[in-house]
Each structure stands twice: as structure tokens, then as C-alpha cells.
Amino acid sequence: MLSTGGDEVDEAVASMVALLRPAVGQDWADVNAGRLEWSCRQTAEHVASDLVAYAGQLAGRAQNRYVPFAITIDGREGGLDPADNEGILDVITTTGALLTAAVRTAPRAARGFHPFPFRSANREGFAAMGIAEVLLHAYDMAEGLGLTYEAPAHLAEFVLTRIFPNVQPGPDHWQTLLWATGRANLPGRAQLAEWRWTNNLVLDTERLRLEGVTPAAAADLGAGGTGGFDWIEGGPFEGTRDAAGMVTKAYEAGVHRPEFGLFVLVRREDDRAVGGMGFHGAPDEEGKAEVGYDLAEAARGNGYATEALRTLAQWALARDDVRSLFATIEPLNAPSRAVIARAGFVPVSEELDEEGLQAYELRG
């Protein structure tokens, strides 16, 4: 079963606390955390602030604006009383528990505000961001305090497959995460000067949510799982599983662009997944991108595919890098031809391609 991240948050926080406890006798305020401009004490404060902020954003579920949560542990007005290093570890443990609780109790569809790049994150996204803050800043503090730290590989993998979908995986997940955040070199890859993580994109229609599929969810779907979605009877259909496999291959090759991957169509009324829709890859040099879709049989005949395709096409054609969309359909597939026509696509020609498919196009 695909994890939502609560157990992983707990494990990451425990890993950081175990690392730092032998160093509580050092002066954390007098030494910088690795290459950061913050002291180790300020870095620990930052971790605690992020953990409670992520818990608050997810629990509050305000998607249109940031709700300010902050915690200080250096005696500033509005913060906690001055804490010794043992107390700081207690604060990190407590705020980590708050994020764990928020992740475990949030409904699957819950989302909270996060600015980059798509203005919100779900429970897995907030878990992954919290884990990333803990692991990476544990590494930074270890450098400053003269300690050695290596994060558990499966925690680094959890982060990479949820919020670094455009980073090609490597044989060592921890070293890949350090590289992806500008902290290490990897053979054959240029060192990064700037980086950001990426939560999944969600597009809303009147009755549906188009939820971007992460590499973790794609791998689960491709292996016969649910991808973390609650599917109606008969879902996911084979085309969705095939598309998930395409996402996995693109991710492993380092060419995956998450906004041009797979979306699962989820009914807003009951949070049930009914089908899949998305792109066969990023647009080519001419700004042309191919779309595909399918529905579970029990969901057909309700106009879901048309509604979703109109929204996806509108979103894509509003981008500077997309000039046209196309799809190829079997001539005898009347339902799919009807969907494509209702969404505004027109036949490119009456000729069939070498696979016996007819091409349809929609231009911006």
C-alpha cells in the first residue's frame, strides 16, 4: 500500500534527534550549519518552524493564501522561552508529531497552501517537504558540529518520488537528494546553484479534479496498485496503467516533466477516481503535445472525459510552450471520437497513420 508519509515523518525526526543528542553540550549558536548562513541553533529553529507550519497549512486547508505559522526558540517576543539544546530537540520532536498527526488525519483530497509551483500540496506533499527539511538540515547541522550523518535511503526516496519528479533517480537515493538540493556532486551531473521542489498539479472542473500523478503513484499504478486513489468499480482501466508506466520510464530516464504527465480524474462529489488523462510527453520543438485518456467502464456515458479534456486543453494552450494538441484514435472507436470532437479537436486528414489510427488536432 502506498504510504501517505506519517510514519516517514516520525522516522525522519527520530533520525535527526538521535544524530544531535550526543552534541547537546556544544554551543549551537556559535557555529554555522554547514554551508548555510544560519547557526546550528537557527537551523534547528527553522526546522521546528517548518514542521509546525506544514502541519497548520494541511490541517487548515486554506488553498488561496498562506496562513502564517512560526515558532522561535531564542526568546524573541511571541516565541518560546529560551531553550537549551535538549529543549530544542524536544521542540523538534513535538512539532514533528504535529505534522505526523496532520498527515495521518487529513482526508485524501485535503490540500493546503504552498506557493511553488502550483499553489497547493496534499498530505503526501507536506509529509515529503517536512521530511526533506529534517533530513537536509540534519546534514547541514552535522557538518557544522563535526558529526557524520547519512539519512535512511527509503526516506530520501520518499522525498524524491513525491516532490522531485524531474530529478532522475540514481543508485544512491541519499546522494541524489543531496545533489538535487545543491549539497553534493554526482558523477555526470552538473552541480546545481538553484533548486526547488515541485508538488503535484491539480486542475478543477465542475465535477472533477484532475490530479497530477507523482512518480511514486505512477510506479504503484504500473505495478497493479491504486496509486493512492479510491477507484470506482473496474478502475483503473488498462490505459491508465499503461500511461503510468510511461511516466515511470520518463522519470527513470530523467526526462519527466510532471505537468505533462498523467492525471487521474477524481469525482469531486465522492472523491472516487474514474479514469486517467494526460500527455504522452512534453511538447516538441514546434509546441505540439499528444494527449490520451480513458475511463473505467462504470464511469462512461457521463461526459467526464469531455469535461476533463476541455479543461486540460485550455490549461495547456494557455502556456507559451504549447501551440497545438493532437490525439490519435481508432476509426471504429466512436465514443472516443465523440469526446475529441466535443472538445474542439478536428481531423488532421482522412488518412490513417501506419498503425491505422486517425489524427485529430486542436490549435491555440
C-alpha positions as CSV (number, residue, x, y, z in Angstrom):
1,M,0.0,0.0,0.0
2,L,1.3,3.4,-0.9
3,S,2.4,5.4,2.2
4,T,1.0,8.8,2.8
5,G,4.1,9.8,4.8
6,G,3.1,9.9,8.5
7,D,5.4,7.0,9.5
8,E,8.2,8.5,7.4
9,V,7.9,11.9,9.2
10,D,8.2,10.1,12.5
11,E,11.3,8.2,11.4
12,A,13.0,11.3,9.9
13,V,12.5,13.3,13.1
14,A,13.8,10.4,15.2
15,S,16.8,10.2,13.0
16,M,17.6,13.9,13.4
17,V,17.2,13.8,17.2
18,A,19.4,10.7,17.5
19,L,22.1,12.4,15.5
20,L,22.1,15.6,17.5
21,R,21.6,14.3,21.1
22,P,25.3,13.5,21.6
23,A,26.1,17.1,20.6
24,V,23.8,18.9,23.0
25,G,26.8,20.0,25.1
26,Q,28.2,22.1,22.2
27,D,27.3,25.7,21.5
28,W,24.9,25.5,18.6
29,A,24.6,29.3,18.4
30,D,28.3,29.7,17.8
31,V,28.8,27.6,14.7
32,N,27.2,27.7,11.3
33,A,25.2,24.7,9.9
34,G,27.5,23.5,7.1
35,R,27.3,25.9,4.1
36,L,24.3,27.8,5.4
37,E,24.5,31.3,6.8
38,W,22.4,30.2,9.8
39,S,23.9,29.0,13.0
40,C,23.0,25.4,14.0
41,R,20.6,26.9,16.6
42,Q,18.9,29.0,13.9
43,T,18.7,26.0,11.6
44,A,17.1,23.9,14.3
45,E,14.6,26.7,14.9
46,H,13.9,26.8,11.1
47,V,13.2,23.0,11.1
48,A,10.7,23.4,14.0
49,S,9.0,26.3,12.3
50,D,8.6,24.5,9.1
51,L,7.2,21.3,10.7
52,V,4.5,23.3,12.6
53,A,3.8,25.4,9.5
54,Y,3.3,22.4,7.3
55,A,1.0,20.8,9.9
56,G,-1.0,24.0,10.2
57,Q,-1.4,24.5,6.4
58,L,-2.5,21.0,5.9
59,A,-4.9,21.0,8.9
60,G,-6.4,24.4,8.0
61,R,-6.7,23.5,4.3
62,A,-6.6,27.2,3.1
63,Q,-5.5,26.9,-0.5
64,N,-5.7,30.6,-1.6
65,R,-3.3,32.2,0.8
66,Y,-0.5,31.4,3.3
67,V,-1.7,31.1,6.9
68,P,1.3,32.3,9.0
69,F,2.6,29.8,11.5
70,A,6.0,30.3,13.1
71,I,7.9,29.2,16.2
72,T,11.0,30.7,17.7
73,I,13.2,29.2,20.4
74,D,15.6,32.1,21.1
75,G,13.4,34.2,23.4
76,R,12.1,36.7,20.9
77,E,8.8,38.3,21.6
78,G,5.9,35.9,20.8
79,G,8.2,32.8,20.8
80,L,9.1,30.2,23.3
81,D,11.2,30.8,26.4
82,P,14.9,30.4,25.8
83,A,15.6,26.7,25.4
84,D,18.8,24.7,25.9
85,N,19.8,22.2,23.2
86,E,17.9,19.4,24.9
87,G,14.8,21.6,24.8
88,I,15.3,22.4,21.2
89,L,15.3,18.6,20.4
90,D,12.0,18.4,22.4
91,V,10.5,21.2,20.3
92,I,11.6,19.4,17.0
93,T,10.1,16.1,18.3
94,T,6.8,17.8,19.3
95,T,6.4,19.8,16.0
96,G,7.3,16.6,14.1
97,A,4.5,14.8,15.9
98,L,2.1,17.6,14.9
99,L,2.9,17.1,11.3
100,T,2.6,13.4,11.6
101,A,-0.9,13.8,13.1
102,A,-1.9,16.2,10.4
103,V,-0.8,13.8,7.7
104,R,-2.4,10.8,9.2
105,T,-5.8,12.5,9.9
106,A,-6.1,14.6,6.7
107,P,-8.6,13.2,4.1
108,R,-7.0,12.0,0.8
109,A,-8.3,15.1,-1.1
110,A,-7.2,17.6,1.5
111,R,-4.8,20.3,0.3
112,G,-3.2,23.3,1.9
113,F,-1.4,26.3,0.5
114,H,2.2,26.1,-0.7
115,P,3.5,28.8,-3.1
116,F,5.6,26.9,-5.6
117,P,4.8,26.0,-8.2
118,F,1.1,25.2,-8.2
119,R,-0.1,26.9,-5.1
120,S,-1.1,23.9,-3.0
121,A,0.1,20.5,-1.7
122,N,-1.6,17.4,-0.5
123,R,-0.8,15.3,2.6
124,E,2.0,13.4,0.9
125,G,3.5,16.6,-0.4
126,F,3.5,18.2,3.1
127,A,5.0,15.0,4.5
128,A,7.7,15.0,1.9
129,M,8.5,18.7,2.4
130,G,8.8,18.1,6.2
131,I,11.0,15.1,5.7
132,A,13.2,17.0,3.3
133,E,13.6,19.9,5.8
134,V,14.5,17.4,8.6
135,L,17.0,15.3,6.6
136,L,18.7,18.1,4.8
137,H,19.1,20.3,7.8
138,A,20.3,17.4,9.9
139,Y,23.0,17.0,7.3
140,D,23.8,20.7,7.5
141,M,24.0,20.7,11.3
142,A,26.1,17.6,11.3
143,E,28.7,19.4,9.1
144,G,28.8,22.3,11.5
145,L,29.0,20.2,14.6
146,G,31.6,17.8,13.3
147,L,29.2,14.8,13.1
148,T,28.6,12.3,10.3
149,Y,25.1,11.8,9.0
150,E,23.5,9.6,6.3
151,A,19.8,9.6,6.0
152,P,17.9,6.3,5.6
153,A,17.7,5.7,1.8
154,H,14.0,5.0,1.8
155,L,13.3,8.4,3.3
156,A,15.3,10.1,0.7
157,E,13.5,8.0,-2.0
158,F,10.1,9.1,-0.5
159,V,11.1,12.7,-0.9
160,L,12.5,12.3,-4.4
161,T,9.4,10.4,-5.8
162,R,6.9,12.9,-4.3
163,I,8.4,16.4,-4.7
164,F,11.4,16.0,-7.1
165,P,9.6,14.4,-10.1
166,N,12.0,16.0,-12.6
167,V,15.2,14.6,-10.9
168,Q,16.5,11.5,-12.5
169,P,16.9,8.8,-9.8
170,G,20.3,7.4,-9.1
171,P,21.7,4.3,-7.4
172,D,22.1,6.1,-4.1
173,H,18.9,8.0,-3.1
174,W,20.5,10.0,-0.3
175,Q,23.3,11.3,-2.5
176,T,20.8,12.1,-5.3
177,L,18.8,14.1,-2.8
178,L,21.9,16.0,-1.7
179,W,22.7,16.7,-5.3
180,A,19.2,17.8,-6.1
181,T,19.4,20.4,-3.3
182,G,22.8,21.7,-4.2
183,R,24.7,19.9,-1.4
184,A,26.8,17.3,-3.3
185,N,28.2,16.4,-6.6
186,L,27.1,13.4,-8.7
187,P,29.2,11.9,-11.4
188,G,28.0,13.0,-14.8
189,R,25.7,15.8,-13.5
190,A,26.5,19.5,-13.2
191,Q,26.3,20.9,-9.7
192,L,23.1,22.9,-9.0
193,A,23.2,26.5,-8.0
194,E,19.4,26.8,-7.6
195,W,16.7,24.3,-7.0
196,R,13.1,23.9,-6.0
197,W,10.8,21.1,-5.2
198,T,7.6,20.5,-7.1
199,N,4.2,19.4,-5.7
200,N,1.7,17.8,-8.0
201,L,-0.6,20.0,-10.2
202,V,-4.4,19.8,-9.7
203,L,-6.9,21.2,-12.2
204,D,-10.6,21.6,-11.3
205,T,-13.6,21.2,-13.5
206,E,-17.2,21.5,-12.5
207,R,-17.5,17.8,-11.4
208,L,-13.9,16.6,-11.4
209,R,-10.4,17.2,-10.1
210,L,-7.5,16.3,-12.5
211,E,-4.8,15.3,-10.0
212,G,-1.2,15.0,-11.3
213,V,0.4,11.6,-10.6
214,T,3.7,11.6,-8.9
215,P,6.5,9.1,-9.7
216,A,5.6,7.2,-6.6
217,A,1.9,6.9,-7.5
218,A,2.8,6.0,-11.1
219,A,5.0,3.2,-10.0
220,D,2.3,1.8,-7.8
221,L,-0.3,2.1,-10.6
222,G,2.0,0.4,-13.0
223,A,2.6,-2.5,-10.6
224,G,-1.2,-3.1,-10.2
225,G,-1.9,-0.9,-7.2
226,T,-4.3,2.0,-6.8
227,G,-1.8,4.9,-6.8
228,G,-3.3,6.1,-3.6
229,F,-6.7,6.7,-5.2
230,D,-10.1,5.3,-4.3
231,W,-11.2,3.9,-7.7
232,I,-14.8,3.1,-8.8
233,E,-15.6,-0.5,-9.8
234,G,-13.5,-1.6,-12.7
235,G,-10.8,1.0,-12.3
236,P,-8.2,1.9,-13.1
237,F,-8.6,0.9,-16.8
238,E,-5.7,-0.6,-18.7
239,G,-4.9,2.6,-20.5
240,T,-4.3,4.4,-17.2
241,R,-1.9,1.7,-16.0
242,D,-0.1,1.9,-19.4
243,A,0.2,5.7,-19.0
244,A,1.6,5.2,-15.5
245,G,4.2,3.0,-17.0
246,M,5.2,5.8,-19.4
247,V,5.6,8.2,-16.5
248,T,7.8,5.8,-14.7
249,K,10.0,5.3,-17.8
250,A,10.3,9.0,-18.3
251,Y,11.2,9.6,-14.6
252,E,13.8,6.9,-14.7
253,A,15.3,8.4,-17.8
254,G,15.4,11.9,-16.3
255,V,13.1,13.4,-19.0
256,H,9.8,13.5,-17.0
257,R,8.1,16.9,-16.8
258,P,5.3,16.5,-14.2
259,E,2.9,19.0,-15.7
260,F,3.0,16.9,-19.0
261,G,2.4,13.6,-17.4
262,L,-0.6,11.6,-16.2
263,F,-3.6,13.0,-14.3
264,V,-6.2,10.9,-12.5
265,L,-9.8,12.1,-12.9
266,V,-11.4,12.2,-9.5
267,R,-15.1,12.9,-8.9
268,R,-15.4,15.8,-6.5
269,E,-18.7,14.6,-5.1
270,D,-17.3,11.4,-3.6
271,D,-13.5,11.5,-4.1
272,R,-13.7,8.4,-6.3
273,A,-11.3,8.1,-9.2
274,V,-13.0,7.4,-12.6
275,G,-10.2,7.5,-15.2
276,G,-6.9,8.8,-16.4
277,M,-5.9,11.6,-18.8
278,G,-2.7,13.3,-19.8
279,F,0.1,13.7,-22.2
280,H,2.5,11.3,-23.9
281,G,5.3,13.6,-23.0
282,A,6.4,17.3,-23.1
283,P,5.6,19.4,-26.2
284,D,8.1,19.0,-29.1
285,E,10.1,21.8,-30.6
286,E,7.1,23.0,-32.5
287,G,5.0,23.2,-29.4
288,K,3.0,20.1,-30.2
289,A,1.9,17.7,-27.5
290,E,-0.1,14.5,-27.7
291,V,-3.0,13.7,-25.3
292,G,-4.7,10.5,-24.3
293,Y,-7.4,9.4,-22.0
294,D,-9.5,6.5,-20.7
295,L,-12.3,5.9,-18.2
296,A,-13.3,2.9,-16.1
297,E,-16.3,1.3,-17.8
298,A,-18.7,2.2,-15.0
299,A,-17.9,5.9,-15.5
300,R,-18.6,6.1,-19.2
301,G,-21.5,7.9,-20.7
302,N,-21.5,10.8,-18.2
303,G,-19.5,13.3,-20.1
304,Y,-16.5,13.1,-17.7
305,A,-13.9,12.7,-20.5
306,T,-15.2,15.7,-22.4
307,E,-15.3,17.9,-19.4
308,A,-11.8,16.9,-18.3
309,L,-10.3,17.2,-21.8
310,R,-11.7,20.7,-22.3
311,T,-10.1,21.8,-19.1
312,L,-6.8,20.2,-19.8
313,A,-6.6,21.6,-23.3
314,Q,-7.5,25.1,-22.1
315,W,-4.7,24.9,-19.5
316,A,-2.2,23.6,-21.9
317,L,-2.9,26.0,-24.8
318,A,-2.6,29.0,-22.4
319,R,1.1,28.1,-21.9
320,D,3.8,29.7,-24.0
321,D,5.4,26.3,-24.8
322,V,2.2,24.7,-26.3
323,R,0.8,25.7,-29.7
324,S,-1.3,22.7,-30.5
325,L,-2.6,19.4,-29.1
326,F,-3.2,16.2,-31.0
327,A,-4.6,12.7,-30.4
328,T,-4.8,9.5,-32.5
329,I,-7.9,7.4,-32.4
330,E,-9.0,4.1,-34.0
331,P,-11.6,4.9,-36.7
332,L,-14.1,2.5,-35.1
333,N,-13.8,4.0,-31.6
334,A,-17.0,6.1,-31.9
335,P,-17.1,7.2,-28.2
336,S,-13.5,8.5,-28.2
337,R,-14.1,10.3,-31.5
338,A,-17.2,11.9,-30.0
339,V,-15.2,13.1,-26.9
340,I,-12.4,14.6,-29.1
341,A,-15.0,16.3,-31.3
342,R,-16.9,17.8,-28.4
343,A,-13.6,19.2,-27.0
344,G,-13.0,21.0,-30.3
345,F,-10.4,18.8,-32.0
346,V,-10.7,18.4,-35.7
347,P,-9.3,15.6,-38.1
348,V,-5.9,16.4,-39.5
349,S,-6.8,14.5,-42.6
350,E,-8.9,11.5,-43.6
351,E,-5.7,9.4,-43.9
352,L,-4.7,6.9,-41.3
353,D,-1.2,6.5,-39.9
354,E,0.9,3.4,-40.1
355,E,-0.9,2.0,-37.0
356,G,-4.3,2.5,-38.6
357,L,-5.1,5.5,-36.4
358,Q,-6.6,8.8,-37.3
359,A,-5.1,12.0,-36.0
360,Y,-7.1,14.9,-34.6
361,E,-5.7,18.4,-33.6
362,L,-6.6,21.4,-31.5
363,R,-4.7,24.6,-32.1
364,G,-4.4,27.5,-29.7
